[in-house]
Structures are given as structure tokens and as C-alpha cells.
């Protein structure tokens, strides 16, 4: 599984990238056919709270790509919220088979 992390208009720290990689790799437990994961991090409005946005797109062979985007106080929280939504979507795909 390939993980691409894009941070828009800022540089993501090594700690944040490690956190994202660790969390995304857990998705393989639920669905082992994931081929590619794209994580996009963005600061929406720098002067306000709840301004960290994370978007995660998962590519699965023979399936449509699935996507989730969440906004929170921190990137870690936004990534966690996205992954919860993606896990639900993966479970729906798995149950359809």
C-alpha cells in the first residue's frame, strides 16, 4: 500500500507524517486490497479554531475510490475523523461482497 501525504501551504512535521502513516496502515486490517492512499492536509482559515482540514482518498482495485474530508482543531483529530468515516465505508463495501 502506497501512502502519499500532501500538505498545502505548509510543511508537515515528521511527527505528523509518522502519525498519519501509522493510522493509515491500520486500514489494511479491514481491507487488504487497498492499493493507494492520498492524504491532503490544508489550513482553512489560519486565524480561527477548527481550521485544520484533512482529506483522505483510498484507491481500491475493481472498486470506486472512496473519500472522506473532515475539519478539526488539529490535523491528528481531523485524520482520525476521516479514518472513522472511511472504515465505515470500507465495511459497507466488504459486506456487499
ChimeraX attribute file (.defattr): number of C-alpha atoms within 10 A of each C-alpha:
attribute: neighborCount
match mode: 1-to-1
recipient: residues
	/A:1	12
	/A:2	11
	/A:3	14
	/A:4	13
	/A:5	15
	/A:6	16
	/A:7	15
	/A:8	12
	/A:9	9
	/A:10	10
	/A:11	9
	/A:12	14
	/A:13	10
	/A:14	9
	/A:15	9
	/A:16	12
	/A:17	17
	/A:18	11
	/A:19	14
	/A:20	19
	/A:21	17
	/A:22	11
	/A:23	15
	/A:24	20
	/A:25	14
	/A:26	13
	/A:27	17
	/A:28	13
	/A:29	8
	/A:30	13
	/A:31	14
	/A:32	11
	/A:33	14
	/A:34	19
	/A:35	13
	/A:36	15
	/A:37	22
	/A:38	16
	/A:39	23
	/A:40	17
	/A:41	23
	/A:42	18
	/A:43	19
	/A:44	14
	/A:45	11
	/A:46	10
	/A:47	8
	/A:48	10
	/A:49	12
	/A:50	17
	/A:51	18
	/A:52	22
	/A:53	23
	/A:54	26
	/A:55	19
	/A:56	21
	/A:57	18
	/A:58	21
	/A:59	18
	/A:60	17
	/A:61	11
	/A:62	7
	/A:63	10
	/A:64	10
	/A:65	13
	/A:66	16
	/A:67	18
	/A:68	18
	/A:69	19
	/A:70	19
	/A:71	22
	/A:72	17
	/A:73	13
	/A:74	15
	/A:75	23
	/A:76	18
	/A:77	16
	/A:78	21
	/A:79	28
	/A:80	17
	/A:81	17
	/A:82	22
	/A:83	23
	/A:84	13
	/A:85	16
	/A:86	20
	/A:87	15
	/A:88	12
	/A:89	15
	/A:90	18
	/A:91	12
	/A:92	11
	/A:93	14
	/A:94	11
	/A:95	8
	/A:96	6
	/A:97	5
